């Protein structure tokens, strides 16, 4: 990195990391590079949006209207952009917007905020129930980090009529707090900060609430997630389309990686092939760190080191998913690097496949969220006993120690309370069996780790496997491996 850029970046980070309290609520009003934005592709003043498939302004407006309808007239909701996270020295992690703000605005710039009020307030002579705050344009920083929308252009892109510089957040929120009794806000800095020399702990959320109470004794602060999470768990047709795109990209990544895999390749080579396909097909990021575990590493649930060389005859477990416009896939396949499962590998694979097939079929409206897990457990417990790996079906937990499903969406482990399944929900079905070396069973089973994971849409009728185009049965997996030889 050029020395002058290092100095400029350091100054920019110093400026943007000032912790501003929006009437006691911790808010990072930051400056930095713009990323992709929502709404229609095209040029807005100085600012270009290149992708044609972002959700429309109408989609985001519908979501905000839904939030306003759920709020009491004596309440308000404040959402803040994610903080910039430092990786090391002068290098920050790649920026990713906080999901709540992304869900309601599509804005991906740091330093933004959204204020929603069922009872409108007057801002610059305009009565409004929605106020968006963004970074003002800055010619000197834009030379280094790219163009910012700025308030005027952000209003055109977002469709929110009142858009202000984020420097005005404190004053507008202060005015709003005079007229409400409940603030929905949960964008506090994460957890407590620990002072390493004395061990003292500083809880920024508790301190922020204390400051709010001193200035606004009447105010109750509660979590915005109580309003937003029930909305997010039911996906709109627009969201389902974006998730299908993320899943389709992930499928191509898995196919290309499985076809290219050879004994002697390193796990990081397979991960690189996977993530290259993600980016080549338009994914902004992987939805989570790619898991590529070979041989003994296939038995580590969230293995992320990805450094080992794959040996002939071993299994490779790949749990990898692309993120597209904020929505992530979550797909796992296990394959034999040689192109053919050994008899023991095939027996375990077929058992997991049977369990997953039953679990997918259980994802029907009105069914309990845990129905898929119960189906998978019954099959795996009986199968492990039949194979002689366990003597008591209750011991299945030695080798199948995780749940079968989680919700999927803007997060890979997305929001949602397990309960009755409803149309529009998307969840994973991912049973697995993991038998590490040293397990209390015949050595022939050691170092066999198998997980099969697909992304399932609950509909009014039968479940839809959104990732079902990717080979899943043992025979189809073997054929996919051999198709690259």
N, C-alpha and C positions, 0 to 999 in steps of 0.2 A: 504494500500500500504506500502510495506517495506520501512523503513526510508532511507536506502542506495539508493534505487531506486528513492525516492523522490529527493534526492540531485543530483543524476545523471540526472534525467529528467529536473530539474531546470537548470543545467548547459547546457544541450543539447538545451533547449528552448532559453537560453540566446545567445548561439552561432548561432542558426539558424534564429533568428529574427533580425539580423543585416540587416538594409535596405541598399542594394547596388544599386547604380544608374548605369545602363548600358548606359553610356554616357548620364546621366541625366534622363533616364527612370527608374522609381522605380521598382526594381526587388528584390524579396525575394529569396535569394539563401539559401535554408534551408536544414537541415538534418532531417531525421525522418524515420519512419517505411515504408517498401514497402507494397503495396497492390497488388491486382491482376493485372496482365499485359496482354497485348494483344498477338496475334499470337498463334502459335501452342503449344499445351500442350506437356510437356516433360521436360527433364533436360537440362539446358544450363549451362555448367561448374558447378558452385556451386549452381545454382538457379533453382528452380522448378516452373513450371506453371502447375496447376492442372486441370483447366477447358478446355474441348476440343472444346468449341463453341465460343471462341473469334474470332473476325474478323481476317482474314489472313493478313500477311505482304503485300500481293498484294493489298488487299482492301485499306490499309492505303497509300500504294505507289500511288495507283490510285488517291486518294484524294489529295495528295501533288502535283502530276503531274497536276491535274486540277487547283489547286491554282496557280502554277507556270505559267500555260498557261494564267491565268487571270491577271497576274502582268505585268506591263510595264518593259522593260529591265533596266530602270533607277530606279527601286524601289526594296524594300525588305520587308519581313514580319517577325516580331519577336513576338513569343508567349511564355508566361511565365506560369509556374505552379501556382496553387492557393496558397495563403498564408495559413499558419497555423493559426487557430483562437482559442484564449484562451477562455475556458468556465469559469473557476474560479480557482484562486490559481495555483496549479501545474497541473491542468487537462485541456487538450485541447479538443476541439470538434473532433469527428471522422473525419478524413481527407477525403475530396472529391476533385478530380482533377477538374481544370478549363476545361470547355467543349471544348474550341477551341483547346487546346493542346491534350485533349483526342481524339477528332475527327480526328486529323491528325497523331497521333502517337500511341494511345492506352496506353501510359505511364501513370501510376498512382502514381508514386513517387513524393513527393514534391521536390522542388529545381531543377526541370528540366526546359529546355527551348528549343525552336526550332527556327532556323534561316533559312529562305527560300530566295533565290536570283535567279531570272531568268538568270542573268549574273554571271556565276560561279566565285568564288574567290579561291585563293590558300591558303590552310590550311595544314600546316605540309607537304608541297610538293605535296599535292593532290588538283587537281582542282575539286571543288564541288559546287553544288547549294543547298545542304541541310546539315545542321550541327545540331546535337542533343547534348545538354549538360545535364549531369546527375550528381548526387552526386558521389564522389569517395567512394570506400569502406572504412569502418572505423571499425576495429576489436573491439575496445572498446565499441562503441555505438551499434554495431550489437548484442553484448551479451544481451543488454536490449531490443532492438526494432526490431530485425530480420534482415535478410540478405538484403543487397542492391545489385542491379544489378552491378553497376560499369560500366565504359565506355566500356570495352572490351566485356563484356557479353551483354550489352545493344545493341551493334552493331549487335550481332548475333540474339537477340530477335526481334529487330525492323526492321532489314534489311537496316537501314541507315548506309552507310559505314563510315562516319566521325562522331564519337561520342567522345566528350571531357569532362573532368571534368568541372563542372559548374564554378569553379574558373577562367576559361579562357573566360567566356562570355564577360566580359568588353573589353578585348583586341581584340577578333575576331569581335565584333560588331563595335568597333572603326575603325577597318580596313575597314569593309563593308561600313560604313557611308561615307567614303571618295569618294566612287564611285557611290553613289545613290543620287537622289533628293527627293524621297518620301519613307517614312517609314510607313508601315501599322502596327499599334500598338495600342491596347486599353486595355492592362492589367494593368492600373493604379490602385493603392490602391483606394478603394471605397470612392468616394465623398470627402467632406471637413472634416477636423478634427476641432472640436470646443474646445477651451481652456475654461474650466468651470468657472474660477474665473473672467476673464475679458470679456469673450464672444467673444474673437478674433477667427477668422476663418482662417484656413490654408488649401488651396486647393492644394493637392499634385500633381494633374494632371497639373494644371497651373504652379506650380513651376518646375515640371519635364520638361515641354515644354520650359519654360524660360531658363533652364540650357542647353537644347539641342540647342536652338537658339543662345546662347552665344558661344558655341563651333562649331556649324554647321549652320551658318546663311542661307546657301542655302537650308536647309532641311525642307521639309513639312511633318508634321506628321498627318496621317489620320487614321480612324478606320479600323481595320482588319475585323470587322463584316460586312462591306460593301462588302467584297469578300466572306466571309465564310457563312453568313446567307442565301443567295440564294442557296448555295450548300446544306446546312443542311435541308432546308424546303422540298426538294424532297428526299425521303428516298430510298436508294438502297435496293435490295433484302436481303442483309445481315442485314441491319438495320431493315427491316420489320420483319425478322425472330426473331431478338432479342426483338423487341417490342412485338411480339406475345407471346414470352416466358414470358416477364414481365406481360403481360395481363393475360395469362393462370394461372400464379402464383396468381395473384390478384383475379381471379375468384374462385380459390380454397379457398383463404382466406375468401372471402365473403360467399361462401357456408358453410364452416365450422363454421363461426361465426353466421350466421343466424340459422343454425341447433341447435347450442348450446345455443342460447339466451333464457332466462327465465325471467319473471317478478321478480323484486328484485335484479337482477344482476346490477353491476355498469358499467357505460360506459367504465371505464378503463379495466374491465374484458373482454369486447367485443373487445376493441382495442388490448389487449394482445393476445387474441385468433387469431385475424387477423394477427398481426405481427409475431406471432409464426409460422403460416403457411407460411408467406413470407420467413422467414429465413430457415425453414425446407426444403423448395423447392428450395433453392439456391439463393434467393435474397440477395444482399449485404446490402441494406438499404430499408426502405420505401422511395418512391419518394418524399414525403412531409409529414408533420405531419398529422397523422391519425385524421380524423374528425368523431366523434361518438356522435351524438346529439340526446337525447331522449326528448319526450314531448316538453316543451317550447324551449329546445335547438335545436330542429330540425328546428326552424325558424331563427337561427343564421347562416349566410352563411359559415363562416370559423371558426366555433366553435372548439376549440382545448383543452379546459380544461379537458373534459372527466372524471368528478368526480361524476356525479349525479347517483343515483339509478333509474333504469327504473321501472315505475309503470305500473300495469296491465291496458290494454286498450290503451296504448300510442303507438305512432309511434317512430321508431328509424331510423334516417338517417345516413348512413355510406358512407363517401367519402374517400376512401382509395386505394392506388395504390402502387405496388411493383416496385422497381428499379432493373434492371438486366443488369449487364455489362454496366452501364451508362445510359441505356434507361428506361424511366418510363412509367407505366400505369397510368390511371386516371379513376376510375370506382366508380359510386355512385349507391347505392340501398337504398330504403326506405321500411321498413316492419313493420307490426303490431306485437308487442311483444306477443299478445295473440294468434296469428295465424289467426285471421280474422279481416279484415278492418271493422270499423263501417260504416254506410251508408255515413256519411259526409267524412270520410277518403277515402272511395272508390270513391266517386264522384270527389274529388280533384286528387286522384291518376290516375284515368282513363283520366282525362283532361290532366294531364302532359304526360301520356303515349301517348295519341293521338298527342299531340304537338311534342313529341320527334320522333314518327314514321314519321310524315310529315317532320320534320327537317332532319332526316337521309336520306330520299328519295331525298332531295334537294342537297345532297353532290355529285354532278356529275361534270365531267370535263366540263369546260366552264361556269359553274354557278358562281355567285358571292359568295364570302366567307360569306356574310351576308344573303344569301338566306335562310339558315336554321333558322336563328333568325327571319326573317320576317314571315316565315311559323308558327313558334312557337308562336309568338306574336299574329297573327291573330286568332289562335285557342284558346289561353288562354284568350285573351281579350273577345272574344265572349262567351266563357264558363263561365267566372267569372260573366258576366252580366246575362247570362241565369240562373245561380244559385242564383242570387240576392245578390251577394257579392259586386258588384259595380253597379252603375247606368249608368255610362258613360264608354264606352270601353277604352277611353283614360286614365282612372284611373288604368289600369292594372299594371302600374309601382309601385303602392303601394305594390303589392304582387309578382311581377316578375320584380325585379330591376337589374338584371345582364344580360350580354350577353349570348348567347346560345353556342358559340363555341370559342375555342382557339386551336392553333397548339400544337402538342405533339411530344416529342422526347427526346433529352438529358435533356431538362428541362420540367417540367410539364406544364408550360406556355412557350412553346418553341418559337424560333425565327420565324419570317415570317411576311410579310406585307399583310394584308387582300386585296384580289383582286380576280382574276379569279382562280378558283380551277383547279389543274393539277393532272394527275395521279402520284401517289407516295406520295402525301401529306397525312398526318394523322392529323385529328382534332377531337375534342370532340363534341358531341351534348348533351347538358345538360340543358334543360329547368327546371324550378322549380316554385313552388308556396309556399309562406311562409306567414302565417296568425298569427301573434303573439297575445297574450292576449291584450285586449284593442283596437283591431282594430275596425274600423267603419263598423261593420257588425254584423250579428246575432252571439251570443256567441257560438253557436254550432260549428262554424268554427274555434274558437280560438285554438291556439297551434297545428295547423296542418301544418307541413312543409314537403313538398315532393320534392325531386329532383331525376331524373333518368339520369344517365350519361353513355354513351358508347363511345368507341374509334373507329373512322370510317376511313377506308382507301379509298381514292379516286382512282378509277381504270378507264380504258378506257370505261368501261360499267357501270353497277350498283355499288353503294357503297357497301363496305364490312364491316360489323360490326364485328370488331376483338374481341369484348367482348360479342358477341351475344350468346355464349353458356351459359351465366348466365341468370337465370330466370329474366324475365322483366315484363310480364303482371301481373295484380293484382292476377289473379287465380293461376298463376305459382308461384308467390311470396308466397301466402298463403300456397300452397302445400309444398314449400321448408321449410317454418317455421315448419309446422306440421310434416314433415319427420323426425325431430329430437326429437319428443315427444314420 
